[in-house]
Amino acid sequence: MEGHMAHGALWTVKELFTYPNEYIYWTITIVVYPYITGLVAGAFVLSSMYHVFGKEELKPVAKFSLVFSFALLLMATSPLMLHLTQPFRSINIMLTPHFYSAIAAFTIVYLSYMAIVMAEIWFVFRPFIIEQAMEKKGLLGLIYKAMTLGSFDVSEKALHTDEKIIKILAAVGIPAAALLHGYVGFIFGSVKTVPLWKTPLMPFIFLMSAIISGVSVCIVTYITGMALKRNFICGASIRSMCKVLVWFLVAAFILEGVDIIFHAYTAEESWGIMSELLFERFAFNMIVVQWFFGMIVPLLLLLLPRLTMLRAFISSALVLIGVFTMRWDVVIGGQSMSRSFAGFLTYKMPIIPNSIEALKEGPILITMLLLMPFFLLFIFNKILPVFIEVFNEEDCGFTEGLLSGKDSAKH
């Protein structure tokens, strides 16, 4: 009989007065979808800050963040595909495009952005690919030869041309990355029937949170990856990434605060149930986890003098938790208000995978989705190493260790 249940009935609990056809349709998969796309945009922006704006202290992490952005990008649409009841029909978006559709526009932006990232990675690693193609034998040598695309010119003129192309691609990629994630906020902001989402600030809120989460995941992953390889961790790069994180943290906090103040000031008919939702039912999520531990505490830790690797790591990890909570509060919280403005819907994630629907919407596949980009980064690092650069203390100028301010940054 479960197969005949309405989509959403398996994990929706109703309270007080709700309409019969109301369920929480967008679940944990739709929470993870904007979360991963946000990491994509933030990681790419971090890479572009070196290639476009010439921030030399970010040079050690530029290649890493670019490849990591690509690994995240490959998994960005997976939560959507997992959520669809007929995922194979998604090909119709490309076969019969409808240019007034937001999802069709997203497909165009997604594929264009992927082409930009792939092209930039090829130009950035072209000298390394050619070197490996000349040295390696066997299957690995064939792979590198195929990756050269027939180009073996490493003259000074050719490399100078590569640098110009990389700068152009990075510059074009910044608005493409902004569109990639701003579109997600646009989708939510354009849903008129959900009062919590109906705000023109939504695309900007999503974009700011995307950048802070992308920068944070790069900090956490870079420190962890370099520590596991026992390489020198360039403190100047960590400090520069933390500065970027601080500025965008402030912007994200202001935008989210303004959004809540705007809803409270306009006090539309939905504000009564919305205020109960935000400040009672979702108060711990929003105020404690999302704002206090996800924004305020990281900001204070990063602003304290003599920043250490440990503080940078902890702050970034807290930001990642806070942004995920923000995605949860927006996606699940927005649907938790009945359109009657008199009842609530509670989302209960199916833990035991006793059906296909429960498996797709449960924690097992969601955890796999979140871990997959890191696995892809591990694979890519075997072909295009991103954790191999070693710097001395004079090059970095910021040598606090991973465990304390007195420890060496070499592991």
Contacts in CASP RR format, 6 or more apart in sequence:
PFRMAT RR
TARGET T0000
AUTHOR 0000-0000-0000
METHOD contacts of the structure
MODEL  1
MEGHMAHGALWTVKELFTYPNEYIYWTITIVVYPYITGLVAGAFVLSSMY
HVFGKEELKPVAKFSLVFSFALLLMATSPLMLHLTQPFRSINIMLTPHFY
SAIAAFTIVYLSYMAIVMAEIWFVFRPFIIEQAMEKKGLLGLIYKAMTLG
SFDVSEKALHTDEKIIKILAAVGIPAAALLHGYVGFIFGSVKTVPLWKTP
LMPFIFLMSAIISGVSVCIVTYITGMALKRNFICGASIRSMCKVLVWFLV
AAFILEGVDIIFHAYTAEESWGIMSELLFERFAFNMIVVQWFFGMIVPLL
LLLLPRLTMLRAFISSALVLIGVFTMRWDVVIGGQSMSRSFAGFLTYKMP
IIPNSIEALKEGPILITMLLLMPFFLLFIFNKILPVFIEVFNEEDCGFTE
GLLSGKDSAKH
2 10 0 8 1.000
2 355 0 8 1.000
2 357 0 8 1.000
3 355 0 8 1.000
3 357 0 8 1.000
6 21 0 8 1.000
6 23 0 8 1.000
7 23 0 8 1.000
7 25 0 8 1.000
7 85 0 8 1.000
7 357 0 8 1.000
8 23 0 8 1.000
8 24 0 8 1.000
8 25 0 8 1.000
8 27 0 8 1.000
9 23 0 8 1.000
10 350 0 8 1.000
10 355 0 8 1.000
10 357 0 8 1.000
10 358 0 8 1.000
10 361 0 8 1.000
11 24 0 8 1.000
11 27 0 8 1.000
11 347 0 8 1.000
11 348 0 8 1.000
11 349 0 8 1.000
11 350 0 8 1.000
11 361 0 8 1.000
12 22 0 8 1.000
12 23 0 8 1.000
12 24 0 8 1.000
12 345 0 8 1.000
12 346 0 8 1.000
12 347 0 8 1.000
12 348 0 8 1.000
13 345 0 8 1.000
13 346 0 8 1.000
13 347 0 8 1.000
13 348 0 8 1.000
14 22 0 8 1.000
14 338 0 8 1.000
14 343 0 8 1.000
14 344 0 8 1.000
14 345 0 8 1.000
14 346 0 8 1.000
15 343 0 8 1.000
15 344 0 8 1.000
15 345 0 8 1.000
15 346 0 8 1.000
16 338 0 8 1.000
16 342 0 8 1.000
16 343 0 8 1.000
16 344 0 8 1.000
17 338 0 8 1.000
17 340 0 8 1.000
17 342 0 8 1.000
17 343 0 8 1.000
18 338 0 8 1.000
18 340 0 8 1.000
18 343 0 8 1.000
18 344 0 8 1.000
18 345 0 8 1.000
19 338 0 8 1.000
19 339 0 8 1.000
19 340 0 8 1.000
22 338 0 8 1.000
22 339 0 8 1.000
22 345 0 8 1.000
23 345 0 8 1.000
24 332 0 8 1.000
24 335 0 8 1.000
24 336 0 8 1.000
24 345 0 8 1.000
24 347 0 8 1.000
25 335 0 8 1.000
26 83 0 8 1.000
26 331 0 8 1.000
26 332 0 8 1.000
26 335 0 8 1.000
27 83 0 8 1.000
27 332 0 8 1.000
27 347 0 8 1.000
27 349 0 8 1.000
27 361 0 8 1.000
28 349 0 8 1.000
28 361 0 8 1.000
28 362 0 8 1.000
28 363 0 8 1.000
28 366 0 8 1.000
29 79 0 8 1.000
29 80 0 8 1.000
29 82 0 8 1.000
29 83 0 8 1.000
29 360 0 8 1.000
29 361 0 8 1.000
29 366 0 8 1.000
30 79 0 8 1.000
30 80 0 8 1.000
30 83 0 8 1.000
30 331 0 8 1.000
31 324 0 8 1.000
31 327 0 8 1.000
31 328 0 8 1.000
31 331 0 8 1.000
31 332 0 8 1.000
32 79 0 8 1.000
32 327 0 8 1.000
32 366 0 8 1.000
32 369 0 8 1.000
32 370 0 8 1.000
33 76 0 8 1.000
33 77 0 8 1.000
33 79 0 8 1.000
33 80 0 8 1.000
33 83 0 8 1.000
33 184 0 8 1.000
34 181 0 8 1.000
34 184 0 8 1.000
34 185 0 8 1.000
34 206 0 8 1.000
34 210 0 8 1.000
34 327 0 8 1.000
34 331 0 8 1.000
35 213 0 8 1.000
35 323 0 8 1.000
35 324 0 8 1.000
35 327 0 8 1.000
36 72 0 8 1.000
36 75 0 8 1.000
36 76 0 8 1.000
36 78 0 8 1.000
36 79 0 8 1.000
36 369 0 8 1.000
36 370 0 8 1.000
36 373 0 8 1.000
37 76 0 8 1.000
37 180 0 8 1.000
37 181 0 8 1.000
37 184 0 8 1.000
37 210 0 8 1.000
38 181 0 8 1.000
38 184 0 8 1.000
38 206 0 8 1.000
38 209 0 8 1.000
38 210 0 8 1.000
38 211 0 8 1.000
38 213 0 8 1.000
38 214 0 8 1.000
39 72 0 8 1.000
39 210 0 8 1.000
39 213 0 8 1.000
39 214 0 8 1.000
39 217 0 8 1.000
39 373 0 8 1.000
40 69 0 8 1.000
40 72 0 8 1.000
40 73 0 8 1.000
40 76 0 8 1.000
40 177 0 8 1.000
40 180 0 8 1.000
40 181 0 8 1.000
40 210 0 8 1.000
40 214 0 8 1.000
41 177 0 8 1.000
41 178 0 8 1.000
41 180 0 8 1.000
41 181 0 8 1.000
41 207 0 8 1.000
41 210 0 8 1.000
41 211 0 8 1.000
41 214 0 8 1.000
42 69 0 8 1.000
42 177 0 8 1.000
42 210 0 8 1.000
42 211 0 8 1.000
42 213 0 8 1.000
42 214 0 8 1.000
42 215 0 8 1.000
42 218 0 8 1.000
43 65 0 8 1.000
43 66 0 8 1.000
43 68 0 8 1.000
43 69 0 8 1.000
43 72 0 8 1.000
43 214 0 8 1.000
43 215 0 8 1.000
43 217 0 8 1.000
43 218 0 8 1.000
44 65 0 8 1.000
44 66 0 8 1.000
44 69 0 8 1.000
44 117 0 8 1.000
44 173 0 8 1.000
44 174 0 8 1.000
44 177 0 8 1.000
45 174 0 8 1.000
45 177 0 8 1.000
45 211 0 8 1.000
45 214 0 8 1.000
45 215 0 8 1.000
46 58 0 8 1.000
46 61 0 8 1.000
46 62 0 8 1.000
46 65 0 8 1.000
46 214 0 8 1.000
46 215 0 8 1.000
46 218 0 8 1.000
46 241 0 8 1.000
46 244 0 8 1.000
47 58 0 8 1.000
47 61 0 8 1.000
47 62 0 8 1.000
47 63 0 8 1.000
47 65 0 8 1.000
47 66 0 8 1.000
47 69 0 8 1.000
47 170 0 8 1.000
48 170 0 8 1.000
48 171 0 8 1.000
48 173 0 8 1.000
48 174 0 8 1.000
48 177 0 8 1.000
49 55 0 8 1.000
49 58 0 8 1.000
49 244 0 8 1.000
50 56 0 8 1.000
50 58 0 8 1.000
50 59 0 8 1.000
50 61 0 8 1.000
50 62 0 8 1.000
51 62 0 8 1.000
51 120 0 8 1.000
51 166 0 8 1.000
51 167 0 8 1.000
51 170 0 8 1.000
52 167 0 8 1.000
52 170 0 8 1.000
52 171 0 8 1.000
52 174 0 8 1.000
55 240 0 8 1.000
57 234 0 8 1.000
57 236 0 8 1.000
57 237 0 8 1.000
57 239 0 8 1.000
57 240 0 8 1.000
58 237 0 8 1.000
58 240 0 8 1.000
58 241 0 8 1.000
59 237 0 8 1.000
60 234 0 8 1.000
60 237 0 8 1.000
60 389 0 8 1.000
60 391 0 8 1.000
61 218 0 8 1.000
61 222 0 8 1.000
61 234 0 8 1.000
61 237 0 8 1.000
61 241 0 8 1.000
62 124 0 8 1.000
63 124 0 8 1.000
63 125 0 8 1.000
63 384 0 8 1.000
63 386 0 8 1.000
64 218 0 8 1.000
64 221 0 8 1.000
64 222 0 8 1.000
64 386 0 8 1.000
64 387 0 8 1.000
65 218 0 8 1.000
65 222 0 8 1.000
66 117 0 8 1.000
66 120 0 8 1.000
66 121 0 8 1.000
66 124 0 8 1.000
67 121 0 8 1.000
67 377 0 8 1.000
67 380 0 8 1.000
67 381 0 8 1.000
67 384 0 8 1.000
67 386 0 8 1.000
68 217 0 8 1.000
68 218 0 8 1.000
68 221 0 8 1.000
68 373 0 8 1.000
68 377 0 8 1.000
68 386 0 8 1.000
69 117 0 8 1.000
70 114 0 8 1.000
70 117 0 8 1.000
70 118 0 8 1.000
70 121 0 8 1.000
70 380 0 8 1.000
71 373 0 8 1.000
71 374 0 8 1.000
71 376 0 8 1.000
71 377 0 8 1.000
71 380 0 8 1.000
72 373 0 8 1.000
73 113 0 8 1.000
73 114 0 8 1.000
73 117 0 8 1.000
74 373 0 8 1.000
74 376 0 8 1.000
75 369 0 8 1.000
75 372 0 8 1.000
75 373 0 8 1.000
75 376 0 8 1.000
76 110 0 8 1.000
77 110 0 8 1.000
78 369 0 8 1.000
78 372 0 8 1.000
79 366 0 8 1.000
79 369 0 8 1.000
80 90 0 8 1.000
81 87 0 8 1.000
81 90 0 8 1.000
82 360 0 8 1.000
82 365 0 8 1.000
82 369 0 8 1.000
83 360 0 8 1.000
83 361 0 8 1.000
84 90 0 8 1.000
93 101 0 8 1.000
93 103 0 8 1.000
93 104 0 8 1.000
93 107 0 8 1.000
94 107 0 8 1.000
97 104 0 8 1.000
97 107 0 8 1.000
97 108 0 8 1.000
98 104 0 8 1.000
99 105 0 8 1.000
102 183 0 8 1.000
102 186 0 8 1.000
102 187 0 8 1.000
102 190 0 8 1.000
103 187 0 8 1.000
105 183 0 8 1.000
106 180 0 8 1.000
106 183 0 8 1.000
109 176 0 8 1.000
109 179 0 8 1.000
109 180 0 8 1.000
109 183 0 8 1.000
110 180 0 8 1.000
112 176 0 8 1.000
113 173 0 8 1.000
113 176 0 8 1.000
113 177 0 8 1.000
113 179 0 8 1.000
113 180 0 8 1.000
116 169 0 8 1.000
116 172 0 8 1.000
116 173 0 8 1.000
116 176 0 8 1.000
117 173 0 8 1.000
119 165 0 8 1.000
119 169 0 8 1.000
120 166 0 8 1.000
120 169 0 8 1.000
120 170 0 8 1.000
121 384 0 8 1.000
122 129 0 8 1.000
122 147 0 8 1.000
122 149 0 8 1.000
123 162 0 8 1.000
123 165 0 8 1.000
123 166 0 8 1.000
123 169 0 8 1.000
124 166 0 8 1.000
125 384 0 8 1.000
126 148 0 8 1.000
126 151 0 8 1.000
126 154 0 8 1.000
126 162 0 8 1.000
127 154 0 8 1.000
127 159 0 8 1.000
128 384 0 8 1.000
128 385 0 8 1.000
129 144 0 8 1.000
129 147 0 8 1.000
129 148 0 8 1.000
129 384 0 8 1.000
130 148 0 8 1.000
130 151 0 8 1.000
130 152 0 8 1.000
130 154 0 8 1.000
132 140 0 8 1.000
132 141 0 8 1.000
132 144 0 8 1.000
133 141 0 8 1.000
133 144 0 8 1.000
133 145 0 8 1.000
133 147 0 8 1.000
133 148 0 8 1.000
133 152 0 8 1.000
134 152 0 8 1.000
136 144 0 8 1.000
143 383 0 8 1.000
178 207 0 8 1.000
181 206 0 8 1.000
181 207 0 8 1.000
181 210 0 8 1.000
182 203 0 8 1.000
182 204 0 8 1.000
182 206 0 8 1.000
182 207 0 8 1.000
182 210 0 8 1.000
183 203 0 8 1.000
184 203 0 8 1.000
184 206 0 8 1.000
185 202 0 8 1.000
185 203 0 8 1.000
185 205 0 8 1.000
185 206 0 8 1.000
185 207 0 8 1.000
186 202 0 8 1.000
186 203 0 8 1.000
188 194 0 8 1.000
188 197 0 8 1.000
188 202 0 8 1.000
188 206 0 8 1.000
188 330 0 8 1.000
188 331 0 8 1.000
189 197 0 8 1.000
189 198 0 8 1.000
189 199 0 8 1.000
189 200 0 8 1.000
189 202 0 8 1.000
189 203 0 8 1.000
191 197 0 8 1.000
191 198 0 8 1.000
192 198 0 8 1.000
193 339 0 8 1.000
194 334 0 8 1.000
194 335 0 8 1.000
194 337 0 8 1.000
195 263 0 8 1.000
195 268 0 8 1.000
195 270 0 8 1.000
195 271 0 8 1.000
195 274 0 8 1.000
195 334 0 8 1.000
195 337 0 8 1.000
196 263 0 8 1.000
196 274 0 8 1.000
196 277 0 8 1.000
196 278 0 8 1.000
196 330 0 8 1.000
196 333 0 8 1.000
196 334 0 8 1.000
196 337 0 8 1.000
197 330 0 8 1.000
197 334 0 8 1.000
199 259 0 8 1.000
199 262 0 8 1.000
199 263 0 8 1.000
201 255 0 8 1.000
201 258 0 8 1.000
201 259 0 8 1.000
201 262 0 8 1.000
202 259 0 8 1.000
204 255 0 8 1.000
205 252 0 8 1.000
205 255 0 8 1.000
205 256 0 8 1.000
205 259 0 8 1.000
208 248 0 8 1.000
208 251 0 8 1.000
208 252 0 8 1.000
208 255 0 8 1.000
209 252 0 8 1.000
209 323 0 8 1.000
209 326 0 8 1.000
209 327 0 8 1.000
211 244 0 8 1.000
211 248 0 8 1.000
211 252 0 8 1.000
212 245 0 8 1.000
212 248 0 8 1.000
212 249 0 8 1.000
212 252 0 8 1.000
212 319 0 8 1.000
212 323 0 8 1.000
213 319 0 8 1.000
213 320 0 8 1.000
213 323 0 8 1.000
213 324 0 8 1.000
215 241 0 8 1.000
215 244 0 8 1.000
215 245 0 8 1.000
215 248 0 8 1.000
215 316 0 8 1.000
216 245 0 8 1.000
216 315 0 8 1.000
216 316 0 8 1.000
216 317 0 8 1.000
216 319 0 8 1.000
216 320 0 8 1.000
216 323 0 8 1.000
217 316 0 8 1.000
217 320 0 8 1.000
218 241 0 8 1.000
219 238 0 8 1.000
219 241 0 8 1.000
219 242 0 8 1.000
219 245 0 8 1.000
219 312 0 8 1.000
219 313 0 8 1.000
219 316 0 8 1.000
220 313 0 8 1.000
220 316 0 8 1.000
220 317 0 8 1.000
220 320 0 8 1.000
221 374 0 8 1.000
221 377 0 8 1.000
222 233 0 8 1.000
222 237 0 8 1.000
222 238 0 8 1.000
222 387 0 8 1.000
223 233 0 8 1.000
223 238 0 8 1.000
223 309 0 8 1.000
223 312 0 8 1.000
223 313 0 8 1.000
223 402 0 8 1.000
225 387 0 8 1.000
226 232 0 8 1.000
226 233 0 8 1.000
226 387 0 8 1.000
226 411 0 8 1.000
227 233 0 8 1.000
227 402 0 8 1.000
227 411 0 8 1.000
229 387 0 8 1.000
230 410 0 8 1.000
230 411 0 8 1.000
231 387 0 8 1.000
231 388 0 8 1.000
231 389 0 8 1.000
231 390 0 8 1.000
231 410 0 8 1.000
231 411 0 8 1.000
232 390 0 8 1.000
232 391 0 8 1.000
232 392 0 8 1.000
232 396 0 8 1.000
232 409 0 8 1.000
232 410 0 8 1.000
233 309 0 8 1.000
233 401 0 8 1.000
233 402 0 8 1.000
233 409 0 8 1.000
233 410 0 8 1.000
233 411 0 8 1.000
234 389 0 8 1.000
234 391 0 8 1.000
234 395 0 8 1.000
234 396 0 8 1.000
234 398 0 8 1.000
234 409 0 8 1.000
235 309 0 8 1.000
235 396 0 8 1.000
235 397 0 8 1.000
235 398 0 8 1.000
235 399 0 8 1.000
235 400 0 8 1.000
235 409 0 8 1.000
236 395 0 8 1.000
236 396 0 8 1.000
236 397 0 8 1.000
236 398 0 8 1.000
237 396 0 8 1.000
238 307 0 8 1.000
238 309 0 8 1.000
238 312 0 8 1.000
238 398 0 8 1.000
239 307 0 8 1.000
239 312 0 8 1.000
239 398 0 8 1.000
241 312 0 8 1.000
242 302 0 8 1.000
242 307 0 8 1.000
242 312 0 8 1.000
242 315 0 8 1.000
245 298 0 8 1.000
245 302 0 8 1.000
245 315 0 8 1.000
245 316 0 8 1.000
245 319 0 8 1.000
246 299 0 8 1.000
246 302 0 8 1.000
246 303 0 8 1.000
249 295 0 8 1.000
249 298 0 8 1.000
249 299 0 8 1.000
249 302 0 8 1.000
249 319 0 8 1.000
250 299 0 8 1.000
252 295 0 8 1.000
253 291 0 8 1.000
253 295 0 8 1.000
253 296 0 8 1.000
253 299 0 8 1.000
256 291 0 8 1.000
256 326 0 8 1.000
260 278 0 8 1.000
263 271 0 8 1.000
263 274 0 8 1.000
264 271 0 8 1.000
264 275 0 8 1.000
269 341 0 8 1.000
270 337 0 8 1.000
270 341 0 8 1.000
272 341 0 8 1.000
273 337 0 8 1.000
273 338 0 8 1.000
273 341 0 8 1.000
273 342 0 8 1.000
273 343 0 8 1.000
273 344 0 8 1.000
274 337 0 8 1.000
277 333 0 8 1.000
277 334 0 8 1.000
277 336 0 8 1.000
277 337 0 8 1.000
277 344 0 8 1.000
278 286 0 8 1.000
279 287 0 8 1.000
281 336 0 8 1.000
281 344 0 8 1.000
282 329 0 8 1.000
282 333 0 8 1.000
282 336 0 8 1.000
285 325 0 8 1.000
285 328 0 8 1.000
285 329 0 8 1.000
286 325 0 8 1.000
286 329 0 8 1.000
289 321 0 8 1.000
289 322 0 8 1.000
289 325 0 8 1.000
290 322 0 8 1.000
290 325 0 8 1.000
290 326 0 8 1.000
290 329 0 8 1.000
293 318 0 8 1.000
293 321 0 8 1.000
293 322 0 8 1.000
294 318 0 8 1.000
294 319 0 8 1.000
294 321 0 8 1.000
294 322 0 8 1.000
294 323 0 8 1.000
294 325 0 8 1.000
295 319 0 8 1.000
295 322 0 8 1.000
297 315 0 8 1.000
297 318 0 8 1.000
298 314 0 8 1.000
298 315 0 8 1.000
298 316 0 8 1.000
298 318 0 8 1.000
298 319 0 8 1.000
299 315 0 8 1.000
301 311 0 8 1.000
301 314 0 8 1.000
301 315 0 8 1.000
302 311 0 8 1.000
302 312 0 8 1.000
302 315 0 8 1.000
304 311 0 8 1.000
306 400 0 8 1.000
306 405 0 8 1.000
307 398 0 8 1.000
307 400 0 8 1.000
308 400 0 8 1.000
308 401 0 8 1.000
308 404 0 8 1.000
308 405 0 8 1.000
309 400 0 8 1.000
309 401 0 8 1.000
309 402 0 8 1.000
309 403 0 8 1.000
309 405 0 8 1.000
309 409 0 8 1.000
310 401 0 8 1.000
310 402 0 8 1.000
310 403 0 8 1.000
310 404 0 8 1.000
310 405 0 8 1.000
313 402 0 8 1.000
332 347 0 8 1.000
335 345 0 8 1.000
335 347 0 8 1.000
336 344 0 8 1.000
336 345 0 8 1.000
336 346 0 8 1.000
336 347 0 8 1.000
337 343 0 8 1.000
337 344 0 8 1.000
337 345 0 8 1.000
338 344 0 8 1.000
338 345 0 8 1.000
349 361 0 8 1.000
349 362 0 8 1.000
349 363 0 8 1.000
350 357 0 8 1.000
350 358 0 8 1.000
350 361 0 8 1.000
350 362 0 8 1.000
351 362 0 8 1.000
351 363 0 8 1.000
352 358 0 8 1.000
353 359 0 8 1.000
353 362 0 8 1.000
353 364 0 8 1.000
359 365 0 8 1.000
377 386 0 8 1.000
380 386 0 8 1.000
381 387 0 8 1.000
393 399 0 8 1.000
393 409 0 8 1.000
396 409 0 8 1.000
399 408 0 8 1.000
399 409 0 8 1.000
400 406 0 8 1.000
400 407 0 8 1.000
400 409 0 8 1.000
401 407 0 8 1.000
401 408 0 8 1.000
401 409 0 8 1.000
402 409 0 8 1.000
402 411 0 8 1.000
END
